[in-house]
Amino acid sequence: MSLIIRPYKKSDLPGLYEICLKTGNSGKDATELYKDPLLLGHFYSAPYAVIHPELTFILADNEIPVGYILGTNDSELFYHESEKEWFPPLRKKYPLPEENNNTPDAKIIRLIHKGHLPKSELLSYPAHLHIDILPEGQGQGMGRKLIETFCNKLIEMKVQALHLEVGKRNTNAIKFYEKIGFRIIKEYELSIAYGIILLN
């Protein structure tokens, strides 16, 4: 296995959907949870790659994506751009589910209708990211290298600070973020927002 980090290219998009699904259950495979295998990627990975290809980096094994890091340098601007460019056709394709429908698919469809709404308490950390790595890419220090690659790009873009949100059930990810220097900004019912200052 020869793992490398490389820039995103358009042909990677199906791979992003697949990785998003296979890590979508608090880091574990979510394939069995979703009837529509594309839903998670529609919300958590694809819009970033489409709107911010320059901030999308692929962890590849012999050119095949086994992980990614992606995000935005400006969460407010990303909200407006995804409202304009990404979510309208998806909202037509996926109507809002009935209120009593609490299936995993329904929950993601509601997120698609809500959009990537920025949280006011996180705006002083304008950039945010998502990182997902399949088991075959884990345990070799590549998560840290992906974060470094992403942060270096943000510093190049003169971005002051970065945040991410992680589900409380994803204990491995929480340990990893704390180990590499992320600090808690805000604790929610089901998740924790972490931040890191990039430029003083």
Z-matrix of the N, CA and C atoms (Angstrom, degrees):
N
C 1 1.471
C 2 1.530 1 109.52
N 3 1.329 2 115.46 1 126.34
C 4 1.473 3 119.29 2 176.92
C 5 1.524 4 108.53 3 -122.51
N 6 1.327 5 115.62 4 98.73
C 7 1.460 6 121.10 5 -177.15
C 8 1.519 7 110.39 6 -85.70
N 9 1.327 8 114.86 7 133.88
C 10 1.471 9 119.88 8 175.22
C 11 1.531 10 108.62 9 -134.82
N 12 1.322 11 115.06 10 155.53
C 13 1.470 12 121.42 11 172.43
C 14 1.516 13 106.84 12 -105.34
N 15 1.315 14 115.67 13 128.13
C 16 1.474 15 119.69 14 -178.88
C 17 1.525 16 109.94 15 -139.22
N 18 1.341 17 117.18 16 163.90
C 19 1.462 18 119.45 17 175.90
C 20 1.537 19 111.31 18 -64.51
N 21 1.300 20 115.20 19 155.72
C 22 1.473 21 122.81 20 177.73
C 23 1.529 22 110.59 21 -71.36
N 24 1.321 23 116.18 22 145.12
C 25 1.468 24 120.52 23 167.91
C 26 1.533 25 108.28 24 -130.88
N 27 1.304 26 116.49 25 157.50
C 28 1.481 27 120.41 26 -171.52
C 29 1.528 28 113.06 27 -56.65
N 30 1.326 29 116.64 28 -31.67
C 31 1.474 30 119.36 29 -179.14
C 32 1.530 31 112.67 30 -69.13
N 33 1.349 32 116.88 31 -9.04
C 34 1.468 33 120.63 32 177.73
C 35 1.529 34 112.75 33 -80.07
N 36 1.337 35 117.57 34 -12.47
C 37 1.473 36 119.64 35 -170.70
C 38 1.538 37 113.54 36 -55.45
N 39 1.351 38 120.33 37 -46.24
C 40 1.476 39 118.78 38 177.24
C 41 1.525 40 112.37 39 -58.50
N 42 1.333 41 116.47 40 -35.82
C 43 1.458 42 121.25 41 177.99
C 44 1.526 43 111.90 42 -63.77
N 45 1.343 44 116.58 43 -37.29
C 46 1.467 45 120.08 44 177.53
C 47 1.527 46 110.52 45 -62.90
N 48 1.331 47 115.95 46 -43.55
C 49 1.473 48 119.74 47 177.90
C 50 1.528 49 110.72 48 -59.63
N 51 1.306 50 115.47 49 -43.47
C 52 1.472 51 119.75 50 -176.62
C 53 1.530 52 111.26 51 -66.48
N 54 1.335 53 116.65 52 -44.81
C 55 1.466 54 120.74 53 179.97
C 56 1.531 55 110.12 54 -64.41
N 57 1.319 56 116.09 55 -41.20
C 58 1.465 57 120.55 56 179.58
C 59 1.528 58 110.64 57 -58.97
N 60 1.326 59 117.07 58 -42.56
C 61 1.465 60 121.44 59 179.51
C 62 1.528 61 111.04 60 -69.82
N 63 1.330 62 116.06 61 -42.88
C 64 1.477 63 119.74 62 -174.71
C 65 1.528 64 113.63 63 -75.87
N 66 1.347 65 116.58 64 -5.04
C 67 1.472 66 120.48 65 175.12
C 68 1.530 67 110.57 66 -122.69
N 69 1.337 68 116.21 67 9.63
C 70 1.469 69 121.12 68 -168.11
C 71 1.514 70 116.74 69 -80.76
N 72 1.324 71 117.92 70 -0.83
C 73 1.469 72 120.94 71 178.09
C 74 1.530 73 108.03 72 -110.42
N 75 1.342 74 115.34 73 74.06
C 76 1.477 75 121.93 74 -176.70
C 77 1.532 76 111.55 75 51.80
N 78 1.342 77 115.33 76 44.15
C 79 1.460 78 120.93 77 178.69
C 80 1.522 79 113.76 78 94.16
N 81 1.335 80 116.61 79 -12.57
C 82 1.470 81 120.47 80 179.04
C 83 1.532 82 110.07 81 -102.79
N 84 1.317 83 116.22 82 172.89
C 85 1.468 84 122.74 83 -176.86
C 86 1.527 85 110.84 84 -66.57
N 87 1.334 86 116.14 85 126.22
C 88 1.469 87 121.54 86 -179.57
C 89 1.528 88 112.50 87 -105.98
N 90 1.339 89 117.23 88 10.77
C 91 1.467 90 120.95 89 -174.79
C 92 1.531 91 112.06 90 -53.91
N 93 1.327 92 116.71 91 -41.80
C 94 1.473 93 120.50 92 -176.57
C 95 1.530 94 112.41 93 -72.55
N 96 1.332 95 117.62 94 -16.60
C 97 1.476 96 120.56 95 -173.87
C 98 1.526 97 113.15 96 -84.88
N 99 1.342 98 116.56 97 -25.19
C 100 1.475 99 120.00 98 -171.34
C 101 1.518 100 111.63 99 -114.57
N 102 1.327 101 115.24 100 131.39
C 103 1.475 102 119.82 101 174.49
C 104 1.523 103 109.45 102 -70.77
N 105 1.348 104 116.44 103 -41.51
C 106 1.465 105 121.02 104 179.00
C 107 1.532 106 107.99 105 -99.19
N 108 1.333 107 117.83 106 109.44
C 109 1.469 108 120.19 107 -174.64
C 110 1.526 109 113.84 108 -69.16
N 111 1.341 110 117.75 109 -11.77
C 112 1.468 111 120.23 110 -176.67
C 113 1.532 112 113.12 111 -90.73
N 114 1.336 113 117.35 112 -13.99
C 115 1.466 114 119.65 113 -170.64
C 116 1.523 115 113.68 114 -57.66
N 117 1.325 116 116.89 115 -48.60
C 118 1.472 117 119.09 116 -177.60
C 119 1.529 118 110.86 117 -59.38
N 120 1.328 119 116.45 118 -44.99
C 121 1.464 120 120.62 119 -179.94
C 122 1.516 121 112.79 120 -64.46
N 123 1.347 122 116.77 121 -34.89
C 124 1.474 123 120.64 122 178.04
C 125 1.527 124 110.91 123 -57.35
N 126 1.333 125 116.20 124 -32.61
C 127 1.464 126 119.02 125 -176.35
C 128 1.535 127 112.61 126 -99.21
N 129 1.336 128 116.82 127 -45.20
C 130 1.462 129 119.85 128 -167.10
C 131 1.522 130 115.87 129 -96.03
N 132 1.330 131 118.37 130 -20.11
C 133 1.473 132 116.78 131 -177.25
C 134 1.530 133 113.78 132 -126.92
N 135 1.316 134 118.10 133 -53.28
C 136 1.473 135 120.42 134 -171.14
C 137 1.533 136 114.65 135 -58.13
N 138 1.349 137 120.09 136 -42.94
C 139 1.477 138 117.14 137 -177.70
C 140 1.524 139 113.22 138 -60.64
N 141 1.330 140 116.73 139 -32.58
C 142 1.466 141 119.98 140 178.94
C 143 1.527 142 110.74 141 -68.33
N 144 1.327 143 116.08 142 -44.72
C 145 1.464 144 119.74 143 -179.08
C 146 1.525 145 111.31 144 -64.18
N 147 1.340 146 116.25 145 -36.59
C 148 1.470 147 120.86 146 -178.83
C 149 1.529 148 110.66 147 -72.85
N 150 1.338 149 116.95 148 -44.00
C 151 1.470 150 120.96 149 -175.68
C 152 1.533 151 111.38 150 -84.69
N 153 1.331 152 116.62 151 -34.63
C 154 1.474 153 120.55 152 -177.56
C 155 1.532 154 111.64 153 -127.13
N 156 1.339 155 118.24 154 63.49
C 157 1.475 156 118.04 155 178.40
C 158 1.531 157 112.09 156 -59.42
N 159 1.348 158 116.48 157 -29.18
C 160 1.472 159 119.99 158 -178.32
C 161 1.534 160 112.21 159 -70.98
N 162 1.340 161 117.03 160 -14.85
C 163 1.465 162 121.41 161 178.26
C 164 1.529 163 111.28 162 -111.41
N 165 1.309 164 116.50 163 20.94
C 166 1.468 165 121.70 164 178.44
C 167 1.527 166 108.38 165 -115.29
N 168 1.324 167 114.99 166 121.75
C 169 1.468 168 120.51 167 -178.81
C 170 1.521 169 109.36 168 -124.64
N 171 1.319 170 114.70 169 140.17
C 172 1.466 171 122.06 170 -173.68
C 173 1.522 172 109.87 171 -108.44
N 174 1.330 173 115.41 172 133.46
C 175 1.459 174 120.81 173 167.15
C 176 1.524 175 105.80 174 -92.87
N 177 1.320 176 116.27 175 116.01
C 178 1.471 177 120.17 176 -172.69
C 179 1.524 178 111.07 177 -121.18
N 180 1.317 179 113.97 178 144.87
C 181 1.468 180 122.09 179 171.93
C 182 1.526 181 106.05 180 -116.56
N 183 1.339 182 115.63 181 110.32
C 184 1.483 183 119.36 182 -173.90
C 185 1.529 184 111.89 183 51.03
N 186 1.319 185 114.89 184 49.70
C 187 1.471 186 123.52 185 177.33
C 188 1.535 187 113.90 186 74.87
N 189 1.324 188 118.76 187 -12.72
C 190 1.471 189 120.02 188 -178.58
C 191 1.523 190 109.26 189 -88.90
N 192 1.368 191 118.02 190 125.44
C 193 1.463 192 120.04 191 -179.52
C 194 1.537 193 112.10 192 -63.22
N 195 1.348 194 115.27 193 128.53
C 196 1.471 195 120.49 194 173.26
C 197 1.533 196 110.24 195 -121.95
N 198 1.319 197 116.08 196 2.43
C 199 1.461 198 120.70 197 177.07
C 200 1.519 199 109.50 198 -173.26
N 201 1.318 200 115.38 199 170.22
C 202 1.470 201 119.90 200 177.79
C 203 1.522 202 109.81 201 -157.90
N 204 1.328 203 114.27 202 160.12
C 205 1.461 204 121.93 203 163.62
C 206 1.521 205 105.55 204 -131.67
N 207 1.316 206 116.21 205 136.73
C 208 1.462 207 120.29 206 -179.00
C 209 1.519 208 108.41 207 -153.66
N 210 1.317 209 115.46 208 163.21
C 211 1.458 210 118.26 209 -179.03
C 212 1.509 211 111.25 210 171.15
N 213 1.333 212 114.98 211 -155.71
C 214 1.454 213 121.45 212 -178.04
C 215 1.520 214 109.37 213 -138.45
N 216 1.315 215 115.90 214 151.83
C 217 1.462 216 120.40 215 174.89
C 218 1.526 217 111.66 216 -86.37
N 219 1.347 218 117.44 217 -10.97
C 220 1.464 219 121.51 218 -175.65
C 221 1.524 220 108.76 219 -149.56
N 222 1.330 221 116.99 220 100.83
C 223 1.472 222 121.31 221 -173.41
C 224 1.528 223 112.66 222 -62.79
N 225 1.334 224 116.91 223 -37.06
C 226 1.478 225 119.30 224 179.97
C 227 1.523 226 111.13 225 -66.73
N 228 1.320 227 115.84 226 -45.78
C 229 1.464 228 120.35 227 179.91
C 230 1.533 229 110.41 228 -64.65
N 231 1.330 230 116.11 229 -39.37
C 232 1.463 231 120.26 230 178.73
C 233 1.527 232 111.08 231 -61.54
N 234 1.331 233 116.81 232 -39.44
C 235 1.468 234 120.60 233 176.75
C 236 1.531 235 109.52 234 -56.58
N 237 1.322 236 116.93 235 -49.25
C 238 1.476 237 120.30 236 -177.44
C 239 1.532 238 111.49 237 -66.60
N 240 1.323 239 116.33 238 -40.16
C 241 1.473 240 119.21 239 -178.39
C 242 1.533 241 111.09 240 -68.74
N 243 1.338 242 116.60 241 -39.75
C 244 1.472 243 118.34 242 179.90
C 245 1.529 244 111.04 243 -71.36
N 246 1.346 245 117.09 244 -30.06
C 247 1.475 246 120.55 245 175.02
C 248 1.529 247 110.54 246 -65.13
N 249 1.312 248 115.15 247 -34.59
C 250 1.467 249 120.05 248 -177.14
C 251 1.534 250 111.03 249 -83.22
N 252 1.344 251 115.77 250 -45.21
C 253 1.473 252 119.82 251 -167.83
C 254 1.525 253 114.92 252 -99.42
N 255 1.334 254 117.64 253 -26.99
C 256 1.452 255 118.38 254 -165.76
C 257 1.529 256 114.55 255 -113.76
N 258 1.315 257 117.24 256 -51.54
C 259 1.464 258 119.19 257 -168.89
C 260 1.540 259 116.30 258 -78.18
N 261 1.350 260 120.86 259 -29.89
C 262 1.479 261 118.06 260 -176.19
C 263 1.530 262 115.40 261 -52.61
N 264 1.365 263 120.22 262 -48.90
C 265 1.473 264 117.87 263 179.31
C 266 1.530 265 113.12 264 -66.30
N 267 1.346 266 116.68 265 -31.96
C 268 1.469 267 119.21 266 179.19
C 269 1.529 268 111.21 267 -67.99
N 270 1.332 269 116.04 268 -35.32
C 271 1.476 270 119.35 269 179.47
C 272 1.527 271 110.99 270 -68.04
N 273 1.327 272 115.76 271 -31.48
C 274 1.479 273 118.49 272 174.98
C 275 1.525 274 110.10 273 -69.24
N 276 1.323 275 115.28 274 -40.39
C 277 1.470 276 120.50 275 -177.16
C 278 1.530 277 111.54 276 -70.28
N 279 1.346 278 116.25 277 -36.43
C 280 1.472 279 121.29 278 -176.32
C 281 1.534 280 109.58 279 -119.54
N 282 1.339 281 117.82 280 91.41
C 283 1.468 282 119.05 281 178.11
C 284 1.533 283 110.71 282 -64.41
N 285 1.323 284 115.70 283 156.16
C 286 1.473 285 119.73 284 179.20
C 287 1.516 286 110.24 285 -58.93
N 288 1.329 287 117.84 286 133.04
C 289 1.470 288 119.87 287 179.83
C 290 1.534 289 111.83 288 -74.61
N 291 1.332 290 114.83 289 164.67
C 292 1.476 291 120.22 290 174.94
C 293 1.529 292 109.33 291 -58.24
N 294 1.345 293 115.46 292 150.62
C 295 1.470 294 120.17 293 -177.17
C 296 1.523 295 113.24 294 -59.20
N 297 1.333 296 116.28 295 -34.66
C 298 1.475 297 119.14 296 -176.80
C 299 1.536 298 112.85 297 -85.24
N 300 1.330 299 116.38 298 3.92
C 301 1.473 300 120.69 299 178.46
C 302 1.538 301 108.58 300 -88.25
N 303 1.320 302 116.27 301 107.27
C 304 1.463 303 120.73 302 -178.72
C 305 1.529 304 112.74 303 -113.59
N 306 1.320 305 116.54 304 27.19
C 307 1.466 306 120.25 305 177.15
C 308 1.534 307 109.12 306 -67.77
N 309 1.336 308 118.11 307 158.06
C 310 1.469 309 119.89 308 175.44
C 311 1.533 310 112.63 309 -54.27
N 312 1.342 311 117.03 310 -40.41
C 313 1.474 312 119.56 311 177.99
C 314 1.529 313 111.14 312 -59.36
N 315 1.314 314 116.42 313 -45.40
C 316 1.470 315 121.07 314 -177.66
C 317 1.528 316 111.01 315 -62.33
N 318 1.319 317 115.75 316 -38.98
C 319 1.480 318 119.54 317 -179.15
C 320 1.528 319 110.98 318 -63.39
N 321 1.334 320 116.74 319 -41.66
C 322 1.475 321 119.39 320 179.70
C 323 1.532 322 110.31 321 -71.45
N 324 1.321 323 117.57 322 -37.35
C 325 1.481 324 119.90 323 177.67
C 326 1.529 325 109.64 324 -60.98
N 327 1.328 326 117.40 325 -38.81
C 328 1.481 327 119.62 326 176.82
C 329 1.531 328 110.58 327 -63.52
N 330 1.334 329 116.75 328 -38.18
C 331 1.475 330 119.61 329 176.76
C 332 1.538 331 110.70 330 -63.92
N 333 1.320 332 116.22 331 -40.04
C 334 1.474 333 120.48 332 178.16
C 335 1.529 334 110.17 333 -59.87
N 336 1.330 335 116.52 334 -38.24
C 337 1.477 336 120.06 335 179.09
C 338 1.525 337 112.06 336 -74.48
N 339 1.314 338 116.23 337 -26.91
C 340 1.476 339 120.39 338 178.70
C 341 1.528 340 110.85 339 -80.24
N 342 1.331 341 116.42 340 -35.04
C 343 1.463 342 121.22 341 -177.98
C 344 1.517 343 111.68 342 81.85
N 345 1.332 344 115.16 343 -179.71
C 346 1.473 345 120.70 344 -178.60
C 347 1.527 346 109.69 345 -86.05
N 348 1.313 347 115.33 346 69.36
C 349 1.461 348 121.33 347 -176.29
C 350 1.526 349 110.43 348 -70.03
N 351 1.354 350 118.33 349 119.02
C 352 1.461 351 118.90 350 -179.09
C 353 1.529 352 110.95 351 -71.21
N 354 1.333 353 116.64 352 145.53
C 355 1.468 354 121.57 353 178.84
C 356 1.526 355 108.69 354 -93.77
N 357 1.325 356 116.09 355 129.27
C 358 1.469 357 120.33 356 -173.36
C 359 1.528 358 112.33 357 -58.23
N 360 1.344 359 116.77 358 -34.06
C 361 1.468 360 119.56 359 -177.49
C 362 1.528 361 113.11 360 -72.41
N 363 1.347 362 116.57 361 -9.11
C 364 1.474 363 119.83 362 -179.49
C 365 1.535 364 112.66 363 -107.73
N 366 1.331 365 117.13 364 0.87
C 367 1.466 366 119.83 365 -171.77
C 368 1.526 367 113.73 366 -68.95
N 369 1.336 368 117.47 367 -19.89
C 370 1.473 369 117.81 368 176.11
C 371 1.541 370 110.95 369 -76.37
N 372 1.344 371 115.96 370 -5.90
C 373 1.473 372 122.60 371 170.96
C 374 1.537 373 105.96 372 -115.32
N 375 1.349 374 118.35 373 76.25
C 376 1.469 375 120.43 374 -163.93
C 377 1.529 376 116.46 375 -63.43
N 378 1.326 377 117.08 376 -32.07
C 379 1.473 378 119.41 377 -179.76
C 380 1.527 379 109.91 378 -83.88
N 381 1.327 380 116.81 379 152.74
C 382 1.467 381 119.03 380 168.59
C 383 1.529 382 109.82 381 -145.19
N 384 1.334 383 115.03 382 162.36
C 385 1.464 384 119.53 383 -174.33
C 386 1.525 385 112.05 384 -139.60
N 387 1.329 386 114.23 385 163.39
C 388 1.473 387 124.27 386 167.28
C 389 1.523 388 106.92 387 -131.00
N 390 1.315 389 115.67 388 135.10
C 391 1.472 390 120.16 389 177.72
C 392 1.523 391 108.14 390 -132.66
N 393 1.315 392 116.51 391 132.41
C 394 1.472 393 121.70 392 178.30
C 395 1.521 394 108.68 393 -141.96
N 396 1.333 395 115.32 394 134.61
C 397 1.465 396 120.83 395 -179.77
C 398 1.523 397 108.70 396 -134.08
N 399 1.333 398 116.17 397 130.27
C 400 1.463 399 121.16 398 176.05
C 401 1.532 400 109.87 399 -68.05
N 402 1.338 401 117.82 400 157.73
C 403 1.475 402 119.94 401 -178.08
C 404 1.526 403 113.71 402 -50.68
N 405 1.351 404 117.12 403 -37.83
C 406 1.471 405 118.99 404 -176.85
C 407 1.536 406 113.06 405 -67.95
N 408 1.341 407 117.35 406 -14.66
C 409 1.467 408 120.13 407 178.05
C 410 1.520 409 113.45 408 -102.67
N 411 1.333 410 116.07 409 0.43
C 412 1.471 411 120.34 410 -175.10
C 413 1.528 412 112.38 411 -90.40
N 414 1.343 413 114.43 412 163.89
C 415 1.458 414 121.08 413 172.19
C 416 1.513 415 115.02 414 75.03
N 417 1.347 416 116.52 415 15.49
C 418 1.470 417 119.18 416 -178.61
C 419 1.529 418 112.01 417 -125.80
N 420 1.334 419 114.93 418 16.71
C 421 1.463 420 119.81 419 177.96
C 422 1.513 421 114.87 420 78.90
N 423 1.340 422 116.34 421 9.04
C 424 1.466 423 118.50 422 -175.40
C 425 1.538 424 112.56 423 -78.12
N 426 1.326 425 116.35 424 -25.26
C 427 1.467 426 118.91 425 176.09
C 428 1.518 427 110.86 426 -60.93
N 429 1.331 428 115.31 427 -46.81
C 430 1.472 429 120.43 428 177.80
C 431 1.534 430 110.31 429 -61.12
N 432 1.347 431 117.01 430 -41.42
C 433 1.475 432 120.37 431 -179.10
C 434 1.537 433 111.15 432 -66.26
N 435 1.344 434 116.73 433 -37.66
C 436 1.473 435 119.69 434 176.76
C 437 1.531 436 110.47 435 -63.04
N 438 1.340 437 116.56 436 -44.20
C 439 1.475 438 120.46 437 178.78
C 440 1.532 439 109.89 438 -61.66
N 441 1.324 440 116.92 439 -43.38
C 442 1.478 441 120.77 440 178.77
C 443 1.530 442 110.77 441 -60.88
N 444 1.328 443 116.35 442 -43.29
C 445 1.473 444 121.08 443 179.71
C 446 1.528 445 110.49 444 -60.55
N 447 1.336 446 114.99 445 -45.31
C 448 1.473 447 120.65 446 -179.05
C 449 1.534 448 110.24 447 -65.39
N 450 1.334 449 116.34 448 -47.07
C 451 1.467 450 120.51 449 -178.17
C 452 1.530 451 111.18 450 -63.33
N 453 1.329 452 117.03 451 -39.83
C 454 1.477 453 120.10 452 178.46
C 455 1.525 454 111.18 453 -61.53
N 456 1.327 455 115.78 454 -38.61
C 457 1.472 456 119.71 455 177.91
C 458 1.525 457 110.37 456 -65.83
N 459 1.355 458 117.04 457 -41.37
C 460 1.470 459 120.37 458 178.33
C 461 1.532 460 111.26 459 -64.06
N 462 1.334 461 117.00 460 -40.52
C 463 1.475 462 120.83 461 179.00
C 464 1.532 463 109.73 462 -62.46
N 465 1.335 464 114.60 463 -41.19
C 466 1.477 465 120.42 464 175.99
C 467 1.534 466 110.28 465 -58.74
N 468 1.335 467 116.36 466 -34.16
C 469 1.468 468 121.78 467 -179.95
C 470 1.532 469 112.15 468 -87.30
N 471 1.350 470 117.00 469 6.07
C 472 1.477 471 123.16 470 177.74
C 473 1.530 472 112.35 471 64.02
N 474 1.319 473 116.52 472 37.32
C 475 1.475 474 121.28 473 178.16
C 476 1.526 475 108.64 474 -89.03
N 477 1.344 476 115.80 475 130.30
C 478 1.475 477 121.20 476 -172.92
C 479 1.533 478 113.67 477 -72.28
N 480 1.345 479 115.98 478 -42.30
C 481 1.476 480 118.20 479 -170.08
C 482 1.522 481 110.33 480 -156.69
N 483 1.332 482 114.51 481 161.89
C 484 1.461 483 122.86 482 -169.98
C 485 1.527 484 109.23 483 -136.08
N 486 1.336 485 117.01 484 142.12
C 487 1.472 486 118.98 485 172.57
C 488 1.530 487 110.29 486 -130.39
N 489 1.318 488 114.74 487 165.35
C 490 1.461 489 122.08 488 172.38
C 491 1.516 490 107.49 489 -150.17
N 492 1.310 491 115.95 490 161.04
C 493 1.462 492 120.56 491 177.82
C 494 1.517 493 108.33 492 -122.61
N 495 1.327 494 116.38 493 139.17
C 496 1.467 495 119.99 494 -178.58
C 497 1.523 496 108.71 495 -134.91
N 498 1.345 497 115.26 496 138.41
C 499 1.460 498 120.20 497 178.29
C 500 1.520 499 111.01 498 -66.22
N 501 1.325 500 116.80 499 141.86
C 502 1.472 501 120.47 500 -177.36
C 503 1.527 502 112.26 501 -62.76
N 504 1.330 503 117.86 502 -23.82
C 505 1.468 504 120.72 503 178.91
C 506 1.526 505 112.40 504 -73.82
N 507 1.331 506 116.20 505 -18.42
C 508 1.470 507 119.95 506 -175.54
C 509 1.535 508 109.44 507 -88.36
N 510 1.334 509 115.34 508 71.18
C 511 1.471 510 121.24 509 -172.23
C 512 1.524 511 112.60 510 -65.31
N 513 1.329 512 117.73 511 -33.19
C 514 1.469 513 120.13 512 178.45
C 515 1.523 514 111.27 513 -62.98
N 516 1.347 515 115.64 514 -43.38
C 517 1.467 516 119.99 515 179.79
C 518 1.526 517 110.32 516 -65.73
N 519 1.332 518 117.31 517 -40.52
C 520 1.471 519 121.08 518 179.96
C 521 1.529 520 109.94 519 -59.29
N 522 1.323 521 115.88 520 -46.78
C 523 1.482 522 120.06 521 179.14
C 524 1.533 523 110.61 522 -60.06
N 525 1.332 524 115.37 523 -42.83
C 526 1.468 525 120.80 524 -178.22
C 527 1.537 526 110.41 525 -62.19
N 528 1.353 527 117.62 526 -48.84
C 529 1.468 528 120.02 527 -177.43
C 530 1.524 529 111.27 528 -63.33
N 531 1.325 530 116.41 529 -40.02
C 532 1.466 531 118.98 530 -179.44
C 533 1.540 532 110.42 531 -67.14
N 534 1.317 533 115.81 532 -37.27
C 535 1.470 534 121.13 533 -179.11
C 536 1.532 535 111.59 534 -64.61
N 537 1.347 536 116.97 535 -34.85
C 538 1.473 537 118.62 536 -176.66
C 539 1.534 538 112.68 537 -94.54
N 540 1.341 539 117.01 538 9.60
C 541 1.465 540 118.72 539 168.85
C 542 1.514 541 117.42 540 107.59
N 543 1.342 542 118.06 541 4.61
C 544 1.460 543 119.25 542 175.14
C 545 1.526 544 109.74 543 -75.99
N 546 1.332 545 116.69 544 144.06
C 547 1.464 546 122.65 545 180.00
C 548 1.523 547 110.25 546 -119.43
N 549 1.330 548 116.16 547 148.54
C 550 1.470 549 119.96 548 -179.83
C 551 1.529 550 110.27 549 -66.64
N 552 1.339 551 115.80 550 128.79
C 553 1.463 552 120.84 551 173.20
C 554 1.526 553 109.08 552 -97.98
N 555 1.345 554 115.35 553 -43.81
C 556 1.474 555 119.42 554 -173.64
C 557 1.523 556 108.88 555 -156.59
N 558 1.325 557 115.04 556 138.45
C 559 1.463 558 119.86 557 176.82
C 560 1.527 559 108.26 558 -106.07
N 561 1.330 560 116.21 559 129.29
C 562 1.464 561 122.15 560 176.90
C 563 1.529 562 108.86 561 -107.91
N 564 1.324 563 116.24 562 -178.75
C 565 1.463 564 119.87 563 -177.25
C 566 1.533 565 111.35 564 -61.22
N 567 1.339 566 116.77 565 -46.60
C 568 1.469 567 120.34 566 -174.58
C 569 1.526 568 113.78 567 -113.05
N 570 1.324 569 117.42 568 -6.40
C 571 1.469 570 119.64 569 -174.99
C 572 1.528 571 110.77 570 -143.73
N 573 1.331 572 114.11 571 169.97
C 574 1.465 573 121.65 572 177.26
C 575 1.525 574 107.60 573 -128.94
N 576 1.338 575 116.57 574 134.25
C 577 1.465 576 121.24 575 173.82
C 578 1.520 577 108.72 576 -95.38
N 579 1.318 578 115.87 577 126.73
C 580 1.462 579 122.86 578 177.84
C 581 1.521 580 109.10 579 -112.57
N 582 1.326 581 116.27 580 151.43
C 583 1.458 582 119.96 581 177.88
C 584 1.512 583 112.14 582 -139.14
N 585 1.321 584 114.94 583 161.66
C 586 1.466 585 121.19 584 175.30
C 587 1.531 586 107.60 585 -145.66
N 588 1.346 587 116.10 586 137.62
C 589 1.461 588 121.58 587 177.74
C 590 1.530 589 107.83 588 -87.01
N 591 1.331 590 116.30 589 130.58
C 592 1.467 591 120.82 590 -177.78
C 593 1.525 592 111.75 591 -101.40
N 594 1.345 593 116.68 592 -38.24
C 595 1.460 594 121.66 593 -178.87
C 596 1.525 595 108.87 594 -131.68
N 597 1.321 596 116.96 595 131.49
C 598 1.469 597 119.79 596 177.26
C 599 1.516 598 110.39 597 -89.74
